[in-house]
Amino acid sequence: MGFLNGISRAMSQAEEIMTLGSFLRAAGVSGENKDTAREKIQADTAQDIKDVI
């Protein structure tokens, strides 16, 4: 789950620097990885969802 590390790192840097640019970079990293995160969550929860249905 390297993409989560990238998101966490970008957010930590944004919190440290506290500039608009740093938060825009963090938003960009998050946006670039949203599909990967969604797919990972779906894969990890697929069986549980099937069991509920």
C-alpha positions in Angstrom: 0.0 0.0 0.0 2.6 2.5 -1.1 0.0 4.9 -2.3 -1.2 5.4 1.3 2.4 6.2 2.4 2.5 8.8 -0.4 -0.7 10.4 0.7 0.3 10.4 4.4 3.7 11.9 3.6 2.1 14.7 1.5 -0.4 15.5 4.2 2.3 15.6 6.9 4.4 17.9 4.8 1.4 20.2 4.2 0.7 20.3 8.0 4.3 21.2 8.6 4.6 23.9 6.0 1.1 25.2 6.2 1.1 26.9 2.8 -1.5 26.8 0.0 1.0 25.1 -2.3 1.7 22.3 0.1 -2.0 21.6 0.5 -2.6 21.7 -3.2 0.2 19.2 -3.7 -1.4 17.0 -1.0 -4.7 17.2 -2.8 -3.1 16.3 -6.0 -1.5 13.2 -4.5 -4.8 12.2 -3.0 -6.6 12.8 -6.2 -4.1 10.7 -8.2 -4.5 7.8 -5.8 -8.3 7.8 -5.2 -9.0 5.1 -7.8 -6.3 2.9 -6.4 -7.6 3.4 -2.9 -11.2 2.6 -4.0 -10.1 -0.6 -5.8 -8.1 -1.7 -2.7 -11.0 -1.1 -0.4 -13.4 -3.0 -2.7 -11.0 -5.9 -3.0 -10.5 -6.1 0.8 -14.2 -5.9 1.6 -15.6 -8.0 -1.3 -16.2 -11.2 0.6 -17.7 -9.4 3.6 -20.1 -7.6 1.3 -21.0 -10.9 -0.4 -21.7 -12.4 3.0 -24.0 -9.5 4.0 -25.9 -9.7 0.7 
